[in-house]
Amino acid sequence: MTTERTGVALADFTTLRLGGPAERMVEVETEAELIDVVRDCDSREKPVLVLGGGSNLVIADDGFDGTVVRVRTRGVDVDESASCESDSIAACGGILVTAAAGEPWDELVERAVAEEWVGIEALAGIPGAVGATPMQNVGAYGQEIAQTLWSVRTYDRVDQRVRTFANADCAFEYRNSRFKGSERYVILSVSYQLRQGNLSAPVGYAELARRLGVRIGDRAPLKDVREAVLELRRGKGMVLDPDDHDTWSAGSFFTNPVLSAADAAQLPQDAPRWPQPDGRVKTSAAWLIERAGFTRGYAPQHGGGGVPVSLSTKHTLALTNRGSGTTSELLSLARDVRDGVRATFGVNLVNEPVLVGCAL
């Protein structure tokens, strides 16, 4: 059943707690309702913003002049029929987990760990909904969605039909996919190919390995991995807490730059470098930000009392609303950081969250 409201403050639906009013908001609970609302708006040439958990959005102070479709679809289907004799899944001992786009992501991870489904345990604590995970190829602590995603079911607004994309058709890259930056596809559900067992996938992130007391490439109990990741994320203000303004953010605001080998060679000798399969080199956005002079808790000069926005006091990659901030103030801070890194290192930082009605 759909519900409709007008003039709704979008700040109430984003983890940044920023954003002006929506001309119209429609909440949908079924896939059919989602398709019908989007199709109706398209037929009337009205702008549409599809909203899940609101964890990766920066919405303008003026809000959104159109229809915001809040996706509240639920449901998880588990196919355990895969075996070595079945070609439905490529790996023996695998299962196929299909979740509706509106399912809270961390609840799915929690269930996966409890059910001993292997492959997404290091993605614990990430806010938002399932539908957002393929859009930017969500990743953390050595795992990313492209490693386990089987398919994405979508509504194609151009062809006006339901289309399913296999992993190979999603054009996954680091924090990117064919769905990011495109309004053509509305994600309806996502299927993940997971293994069964009580040990994690090989631990591929040094900080997580140290916390677990294992070596890179070792496996650890699923529950231990999830708890270790949650502890690490809490320490960086990356687990939502309404009483902690360090969590009033969109997570990491900038992606780690991926540079040509020649550009990477121009960085200081002690800059982090992670060679990529294509010959390029990834470096750390947080390292660049800190070395450019932006420390934890950095805030622009502000004439009034209090600080409306700042870098997190726990992690320089998070730009935070301290309770009285505006989107324009947050973007001004983002420009300061971006321009400072460019002036110091000649590296352009790219925003990770989607900007709605605003720009850097």
N, C-alpha and C positions, 0 to 999 in steps of 0.2 A: 504494500500500500504506500503510495506516495504522499508526502506532506509538502506543502508549499508555503513560503513566507517571503516577505519583501523587506528591504532595508536592513538586512541582517548584517551585523558587524562581523567581518571575516577574521578579525583579530581573535575571536573566540574559537576559531577552527584551525589556527596555525600554531606550531610549537614556538614560534617567535613571539606570538601574541601581538602581532602587528597586522595592519591591513584595514582599509576602510570598508564601507558597506557594499553589499551585493544588491544590485537592482532586484534580483529574484533568486531565491534558493529553493531547489527542489531536492528532497531526500528520497532516495530510491532503495528498495530492499530486495528487489529481484532483478535478474539479468534482463528480463523482458521490459521491465519498467525503465531500466537504464537506457536500453536501445530506443524505446518509444520516446522518451524525453529528448534525447539527443537528436533523433530523427525529426521530431516536431520543431525543435529550435532551428535545425538546418533548413527545413522547408520554409521557414519564415525569415531565414537569413539573419538570425539573432546570434550574437556571440555566446560561446559556451566555454565554461571552465569546469573540468572534471576534478573533483576534490576527494581525496582519500583521507589519509591521516594528517595532511597539512604539515608534514615534517620537512619537506624539501621545497617550500614555496616562500617567496618574498613578494608580498602583494602591496601595491601602491596605496598610499594614504587615501587616495580618491576612491579606492575600492575597485569594483568590477562592474562595468556597465553592460550587463547581460545576465544570463542564467548560470548560476553555479549549481552543478549537479553533485550533490554529496552522496558518495557511493557507500551504502551500508549493506551490501550483499554479504551473505555468510554461507558457509558450507565447505567441508573438506571431504573429498572422496579418496579412498585408499584402495588401490589395486595391488593385491599381493599375489596375483596369479602368475607373475613372471617367474620363469625358471630357465634352466639351460636349454630346454626344448622349445621355449617360446621366443619368437622374434619380436615381441612387443617391447621389450627392453633389452638393451645391448649386453647388459652384464648379468651374470648369474647372481642369485640372491638379492636382486634388486626389487624395489617396489616403486610404484608411480603414485605420487601424492598430488592431487589436483585441488587447489584452493580458490575460492571466489575472490575477486579483486578486493572486496571490502574487508576480508579477514585481517585482523591485526597481525602484523608480521611476527612480533615477538611471541605471541601466543602459539603460532605455528611452530616456531623454533622450540619453545618449551615442550610442546607435545611431541615433537620429533625426538627430543632427548629422552623423554619419558618412555616413548614407544621403541626406542633404540633404532631410530632411523638416522643414518650417518650421512653427513655432507654439508649441513648448515649450522652446526653447533657453534662455530666461531662467529656467527652472525647474530648472536644473542644481543638483546638490549637495543637494537636499532628500532627507533620509533617509526610509525607509519603503517601503511597497509600493504598487503601482498601485491596489489596491482602496480605499486611503484617500483618493485624490485627489479623487473627487467628493464624499466625505462632508462635507468642510469647504471645498469649492471652493478647493483649494490654490492659492496665488498668491504671487508674489514678483517684484520688479524689473519691474513693469509688465505681467506676464502672469498670467492665472489660468485654471484648468481650464475654466471656463464658456465661454471664448472658442474652444476647440477640441474640446470633448467632443461626440461625436455621439450616443452612447447608453450606458446602463448596464444590464447584464444582472444580474438579482438572483434570489434565492430568497425568495419571500414566505412568511414563517413563519405568517401568519394564514390565507391562502388555500391554503397548502401547494402552491404551484406556482411555476414559473419565470416571471418577468415582466421585460419590457424597457421601460425608460423612455427616451424621447427627451429631448434637451437641454431642450426647453420644459417637460417634465413634472417636471424635477428641482428646481424651485423654488430655483434658485441665487440667493444673495445674498452679500454680503461675508462670507467665511469661514463659509458656512452653506449647507445644502441640505435637502431633505426627508429625507435619510438620516442627518443628524447628530442625535444625541439620540434616535434611534428604534432599537429593537431588532428592528423588524418585518422589515427587509430585510437579507439577507446578500448582499454584492456578489460576483458570480462573475467578471465580466470587464467591461472598459471599452473602448469604441471611441472613437477620436479622429480627427477630420477634419483632416488636415494638408495643406499645400500642398507643392509640390516646387520646389526652387531652392537656390542657394547663399548667398542673402542672407536675413537674419533678417526677422521681422515688424518693423514700425516700432518703434524703441526708444521706450518710453514712460515711462522712469524717469530722473530727472535725474542721480542718482548714477551709474547705469550709463552714461548718455550721456557724462558727464564722463570716466569711466574709458576709454571707447572713443574719446574725442576726436571725437564726432559731436554733432549737434544733436538735440533731441527730435523724433521723427517720421522721422529718417533710418533707413536700413537699414545693417546691417554684416554682414560674413561670419559665418556661423553659428558656426564654430569660435572666432572672436574673441569673440563674445557669450558662449558657454559658458565660455571661459577667464576672461573678465572677471568673470562672475558667481561662478565658483568662487573667484577671488581675493578678491572682496568678502566672500563668505561666510566664507572662512577667516579673514579679518581680524576677523570678528565672532564667531568660535568656532562657526560654523554648519555646518561640515563635520566629520563624525565623526572623532575621533582618540582612540584609547584612552589615549594618554599625556597628553592635554590635558583637565583637568577642566572647562574652560570649555565643552567639547562634551558633557559629561555632563548633558544637559538635554532638554527636550521642545521645543526651538526657542523661538520667541516665546511667552511664557506668557500674555500678554494681547493681545487684539485692539485695533486702533486704534478708539477710540470714534467712533461716527457720531451726531452731535448735531443737534437741531433748530437752525434758524437763530438762534432767540432764545437758546438755551443757548450756542451757539458765540460769540455776541456778548459773553457774559460772561467769556470767556477773556481772558488778557492779550493786548495788542495784537500781541506778537511770537510768539504761539502759531501753529504751522503750521495752515493751513486748506486743505482740498481740497474744493471744492464738488462735490456729488453730483447726478446727474440728477433726483432726486426733490426737490431743494430743501434737503436736509439737508447737513451739513458734516462731513467726516471730519477728525479731528485726530490727532496723534501720541501714542501711549501712551508711547513712550520719552521724548519731550519732557516730558510731564506727570510721569513718574516721576522724572526727573532734577531738574526744578524743584521737586518736592515734597521734595527733600533726599536722595534715594536715588541715590548715585553708583555707578559701576562698582566691583564688588567688595564692595559693602555686605553686611554680615553682622550678624545679630542678636547681642546680648550673649550670650556663652556661657561658662558657668562652668568647663568643663573645658579641656583643652589642644586646640588646633586648632580649625578652623572646619568644622562638618559640612555646612552649606549656605550659599550666598551668591548674590548677583547675579553674573553673569559679569563678569570683569575686562575684557572686551572689548565688552560690549553689555548695557545695563540691562534689556532685554526678556527676557533669558534667566535663569531661575532654575536654579542648578546644584547638583549633588551633588558635594561636594569629596572624596568617597571614603568617608566614614564617616557620611553623612547617613541620615535616615529620611524616609519620606513625611510623617509628622506634622510634622517640623521644616521640611520644604520648604513645606508648606501654611501653617505659622505665618509663615514669611517672606512668602509670597504675601499673607496677610491684612495683614501690616504695610504692604506696598506698596499694596495696594488701599485700605486705610483711610486711609493717608497722603495718597494722591491725592484721595480723596473729601473729606477734611478741608480740603485746600488749595484745590481747584478745584471741588468739588461735582460731580465726574464719577465715575461708577461704571465701574471697569474690569471687563471680562468675561474669564474664562479661556478660552484657546483649546484646550488639550488636554482630552481626555475624562477625567473623574474616575471611578474605579471603586472602589466601596466606601468612598468618602470624599467630603468636601465642603468648600468654602471657608466 
